[in-house]
């Protein structure tokens, strides 16, 4: 009886569930995940055969029927093997059932892949800022490679970035390593419409076993499917993360809460430039403020008056030329936004961390 690495069985089980969900979706059925004997289809227990089950779905699958060749099988076998996975052991699985499951997911040519220990999966806890909840959330990311020279990237799987009815949504597909960048092109397989997400992560030409902390960007569609979004993400190798979870979690949450980099496209169609708004204020309202401004304020000693120059260009680019008691003239780059008819300006130096803010 072959022994399958834990990560391989996890992948196999995930693909079986994905195939089952797709078949149910095509038939307009909604499977119930509980109780187990109904969901998996125990042949030695009474269950509602009118309701969908993995056993029933496999029994009606042409490739599975060909493998069975008149033999019987039990839906409980898969559930029991899943329980073995939860106990932290390698999974011993019968050759007959392994072939059966591979036939069901359309991977009869990958039986040796599931047995092969040369394949490794690296798992990461991912973090991102969720602008709808104003908090940092987490997700799971797994990257499977063929441990050889050169390394061959086999697949990637993401779960937890989106949720539907309190259930995690899974995405998986291809992965490419080009230069010092990792490109993950993932697709959701259990729906009939196209639902994809893409990660670009900088790995600094390091091998997968050397990845501890990675940063990058994810682009996808919002959970309500109304508009595209992009967000900064941070990935932490799972074993490294578990070694000091509490401290790492706080540090990463602080980092992403301060950054809060999330871009989302406007959900409404733009038919005229008058619709371009920032926080529901028309962007053209900045036009009367274009020009050169003198800004007079006190220095750090609270006594000396200082006169700065601020230039607001038509494009809304802002440059502040300032001089204080401690430095020469500094060129500060400004970022502006509008709120309640006011122009809010925050400037920072090209070198350094000091921030100067104005509201006009």
CORDA-V309549 format. One record per backbone hydrogen bond with DSSP energy under -1.0 kcal/mol. CO is the residue of the C=O (numbers start at 0). NH is the residue of the N-H. E is the energy in kcal/mol with one decimal. If there is no record, write none. Layout:
BEGIN
co:CO nh:NH e:E
co:CO nh:NH e:E
END
This chain:
BEGIN
co:1 nh:92 e:-2.4
co:3 nh:90 e:-2.3
co:4 nh:8 e:-2.2
co:5 nh:9 e:-2.5
co:6 nh:10 e:-1.9
co:7 nh:11 e:-2.6
co:8 nh:12 e:-3.1
co:9 nh:13 e:-2.1
co:10 nh:14 e:-2.2
co:11 nh:15 e:-2.0
co:12 nh:16 e:-2.2
co:13 nh:17 e:-2.2
co:14 nh:18 e:-2.5
co:15 nh:19 e:-2.4
co:16 nh:20 e:-2.6
co:17 nh:21 e:-2.2
co:18 nh:22 e:-2.2
co:19 nh:23 e:-2.2
co:20 nh:24 e:-2.6
co:21 nh:25 e:-2.2
co:22 nh:26 e:-1.2
co:23 nh:28 e:-3.2
co:24 nh:27 e:-1.2
co:34 nh:38 e:-2.3
co:35 nh:39 e:-2.9
co:36 nh:41 e:-1.8
co:38 nh:53 e:-2.7
co:40 nh:74 e:-1.2
co:47 nh:50 e:-1.3
co:52 nh:56 e:-2.4
co:53 nh:57 e:-2.6
co:54 nh:58 e:-2.4
co:55 nh:59 e:-1.1
co:57 nh:60 e:-1.4
co:60 nh:64 e:-2.6
co:61 nh:65 e:-1.9
co:62 nh:66 e:-1.6
co:63 nh:67 e:-2.8
co:64 nh:68 e:-2.2
co:67 nh:70 e:-2.1
co:73 nh:76 e:-1.2
co:75 nh:79 e:-2.7
co:76 nh:80 e:-2.0
co:77 nh:81 e:-1.8
co:78 nh:82 e:-1.9
co:79 nh:83 e:-1.8
co:80 nh:84 e:-1.7
co:81 nh:85 e:-1.7
co:83 nh:88 e:-1.3
co:84 nh:87 e:-1.7
co:90 nh:3 e:-3.7
co:93 nh:97 e:-2.5
co:94 nh:98 e:-2.2
co:95 nh:99 e:-2.0
co:96 nh:100 e:-2.8
co:97 nh:101 e:-2.2
co:98 nh:102 e:-2.0
co:99 nh:103 e:-1.8
co:100 nh:104 e:-1.7
co:101 nh:106 e:-3.6
co:106 nh:109 e:-2.1
co:109 nh:113 e:-1.6
co:110 nh:114 e:-1.1
co:111 nh:115 e:-1.7
co:117 nh:146 e:-3.0
co:119 nh:144 e:-3.1
co:121 nh:142 e:-2.6
co:122 nh:237 e:-2.8
co:123 nh:140 e:-2.0
co:124 nh:235 e:-2.1
co:125 nh:138 e:-1.7
co:126 nh:233 e:-1.9
co:127 nh:136 e:-2.5
co:129 nh:133 e:-1.4
co:129 nh:134 e:-1.4
co:134 nh:129 e:-3.1
co:136 nh:127 e:-1.9
co:138 nh:125 e:-3.2
co:139 nh:158 e:-2.2
co:140 nh:123 e:-2.7
co:141 nh:156 e:-2.5
co:142 nh:121 e:-3.0
co:143 nh:153 e:-2.4
co:143 nh:154 e:-1.4
co:144 nh:119 e:-2.4
co:145 nh:147 e:-2.0
co:145 nh:151 e:-1.4
co:151 nh:145 e:-2.9
co:154 nh:143 e:-2.8
co:155 nh:172 e:-1.6
co:156 nh:141 e:-3.0
co:157 nh:170 e:-2.8
co:158 nh:139 e:-3.4
co:161 nh:168 e:-2.0
co:163 nh:166 e:-1.5
co:166 nh:163 e:-2.6
co:168 nh:159 e:-1.2
co:170 nh:157 e:-3.3
co:171 nh:186 e:-1.3
co:172 nh:155 e:-1.4
co:173 nh:184 e:-1.8
co:175 nh:182 e:-3.5
co:177 nh:180 e:-2.1
co:179 nh:202 e:-2.6
co:179 nh:203 e:-1.1
co:180 nh:177 e:-2.2
co:181 nh:200 e:-2.5
co:182 nh:175 e:-2.7
co:183 nh:198 e:-2.3
co:184 nh:173 e:-1.4
co:185 nh:196 e:-2.2
co:186 nh:171 e:-2.3
co:194 nh:187 e:-2.9
co:196 nh:185 e:-2.6
co:197 nh:218 e:-2.4
co:198 nh:183 e:-2.4
co:199 nh:216 e:-2.2
co:200 nh:181 e:-3.1
co:202 nh:205 e:-1.8
co:206 nh:209 e:-2.4
co:207 nh:210 e:-1.6
co:211 nh:236 e:-2.2
co:213 nh:234 e:-3.3
co:214 nh:201 e:-1.9
co:215 nh:232 e:-2.6
co:216 nh:199 e:-2.2
co:217 nh:230 e:-2.3
co:218 nh:197 e:-2.6
co:219 nh:228 e:-2.8
co:221 nh:224 e:-2.6
co:226 nh:221 e:-2.6
co:227 nh:264 e:-2.3
co:228 nh:219 e:-2.3
co:229 nh:262 e:-3.2
co:230 nh:217 e:-2.5
co:232 nh:215 e:-2.2
co:233 nh:126 e:-2.4
co:234 nh:213 e:-2.7
co:235 nh:124 e:-2.5
co:236 nh:240 e:-2.6
co:237 nh:241 e:-2.6
co:238 nh:242 e:-1.1
co:240 nh:243 e:-1.1
co:243 nh:247 e:-2.2
co:244 nh:248 e:-2.7
co:245 nh:249 e:-1.7
co:246 nh:250 e:-2.1
co:247 nh:251 e:-2.7
co:248 nh:252 e:-2.3
co:249 nh:253 e:-2.3
co:250 nh:254 e:-2.1
co:251 nh:255 e:-2.6
co:252 nh:256 e:-2.5
co:253 nh:257 e:-2.0
co:254 nh:258 e:-1.9
co:255 nh:259 e:-3.2
co:259 nh:261 e:-1.1
co:260 nh:231 e:-1.8
co:262 nh:229 e:-2.6
co:271 nh:274 e:-2.0
co:272 nh:275 e:-1.6
co:275 nh:282 e:-2.0
co:277 nh:280 e:-1.0
co:280 nh:277 e:-2.8
co:281 nh:284 e:-1.8
co:282 nh:285 e:-1.4
co:283 nh:286 e:-1.6
co:285 nh:288 e:-2.0
co:286 nh:289 e:-1.6
co:290 nh:311 e:-3.0
co:292 nh:309 e:-2.8
co:294 nh:307 e:-3.4
co:296 nh:305 e:-3.4
co:298 nh:301 e:-1.9
co:303 nh:298 e:-2.9
co:305 nh:296 e:-2.4
co:307 nh:294 e:-2.3
co:308 nh:320 e:-3.6
co:309 nh:292 e:-3.3
co:310 nh:318 e:-2.0
co:311 nh:290 e:-2.3
co:312 nh:315 e:-2.3
co:316 nh:312 e:-2.7
co:317 nh:333 e:-2.3
co:318 nh:310 e:-2.9
co:319 nh:331 e:-2.7
co:320 nh:308 e:-2.5
co:321 nh:329 e:-2.5
co:329 nh:321 e:-1.7
co:330 nh:349 e:-1.3
co:331 nh:319 e:-2.5
co:332 nh:347 e:-2.2
co:334 nh:345 e:-2.6
co:336 nh:343 e:-3.4
co:338 nh:341 e:-1.9
co:341 nh:338 e:-2.3
co:342 nh:359 e:-2.4
co:343 nh:336 e:-2.0
co:344 nh:357 e:-2.9
co:345 nh:334 e:-2.5
co:346 nh:355 e:-2.2
co:347 nh:332 e:-2.5
co:355 nh:346 e:-3.4
co:357 nh:344 e:-3.0
END
